[in-house]
Amino acid sequence: MANAYTPGLKVSENTIITKERRLPLMGDVLVKKGSRVKHSDIVAKTELPGNVELVNVVNKLSIDPKEIKDFMLLKEGDRVKKGESIAQSSSFFGIFTTPCPSPCDGTIESISSATGQVVLRQNPTPVEVLSFIDGIVDEIIPKEGVVVKSTGAYIQGIFGVGGETVGELQIVATSPSTVLDENMINDSHAGKIIVGGSLITASAIKKAQSCKVKGIIAGGIDDETLKNFLGYDLGVAITGNENKGITLVVTEGFGNINMAGKTFELLKQNNGKRTSINGATQIRAGVIRPEIIIPKDNLTETDIATPPEANLMMDVGCTVRIIRVPHFGAIATVTALPPEPFEIETGAKVRVVEVKIDQTGEKFTLPRANVELIEK
C-alpha cells in the first residue's frame, strides 16, 4: 500500500509531554531531578543586569576631573537611591552646597578621574522560570533550567496570539460549529480558558478581556478581527509576546472554520481540568505551534516512561489538514496516494494526495506539501 511521510499537527488524548524550561542567561536551578512540580512552581531564577546610567559629576559641580574623588560622598560598590546625593561641592566656608543626585536606584559601578563621570548600574531585574505544566523534573540543565516531563492530552493549533497561561478549561460552545459570541461569556469565566466552536468574534474577545478570561480556544478567527485585536497587521511575525492579557489559540485556520470534531471532543472530555496553553507561533524556519496541554491527574513515574515513536506515515484513511488556500484549515480524509508524480496547474510534476473534505464531502487532488497529518 502506498504511503508517505509528512509532518503534522498533534491531537492526542494521552501522550508524553516534554517541556524545556530555560533561563535567558545563567542562574540558579531550584529543583532536583525527579522532583514533582506544579505549573506555578519556580524551577529556576536569575537576574538580568540593570541598565547603565552615566552621571557627569564634573559638569554638575564645576570641578576638575582629577578632583572627583575628593567630592564623592559614596564609593564604588555602594548602593544608592534615586535622588540621593552621590557627590557634593561647597562654597563660602560650607554655607552653600551643590549636590549631584543619582538619577536612579542602583549601584556605583565606577568613578573615573579621567572623564569625571560616575557609572551607575540600575538594579537588576529578577527573572523566574515557572514549570508551566504539572509534571516531574526529568533533566537538569546546569545553571540554565530543567526539562519537565508529563503525560496527558496534547493539542497543537494552527495559529495563536499571547504567551503562556494556565487556567481551568471551560467548554462554552455546544458543538464544533458554534460561533463564539459575547453572550456566551460572563464573569464566572474569570481566570478560565474557554472553548468555542468555530469562529471567535471581535465582540467575544472584548467581552472575554473585560471578564478577565485567561484564554480562548476556537476553530477560526477572521483576519480583520485579529488585526483590530492587536492594533496592527501581523504579517509573518513571530507571536507570543503580545501583552493583551489574554491568549488565543486557533486550531483550524482563518475564517469561520468548524473545530475538528476529534479536537472538540477531546477538549470536552477534559472540561473543568487545569490546562496550560501557549499562543506562541512561528510559521517560517524553526516552526513553533501554539499548544494546549492538559496534564494527567496524579502523575506517576510510570506514566512518563518513553512511549514508542509515533507513526508519522500518511496512509489511506488518515486525517489531514489542508494548509493552502482556497481550502486552508479544512479537515479531510486521505482516499488515495497515487504513486506517480502528477502535473499540477503550474506545470510542475509533484507527488499528490487525493482527499475528501469531512465537512462538505468534496474531493480534491492536492500536492502532498499542501496537507499536514493530524497525529493521533
Buried (B, 14 or more C-beta within 10 A) or exposed (E): EEEBEBEBBBBBBEBBBBBEBBBEEEBEBBBEEEBBBBBEBEBBBBEEEBEEBEBEBBEBBEBEBEBBEEBBEBEEEEEBEEEBBBBBBEEEEEEEEBBBBBBBBBBBBEBBEEBBBBBBBBBEEEBEBBBBBBBBBBEBBEEBBBBBBBBBBBBBBBBBBBBBBBBBBBBBBEEBBBBBBBEBBEEEBEBBBBBBBBBBBBBBBBBBBEBEBBBBBBBBBBEEBBEEBBEEEBEEBEBBEBEBEBBBBBBBBBBBBBBBBBBBEBBBEBEEBBBBBBBBBBBEEEEBBBBBBBBBEEBEEEBBEEEEEBEEEBEBEBBBBBBEEEBBBBBBBBBBBEEEEBEBEEEEEBBBBBBBBBBEEEEBEBBBEBBBBBBB
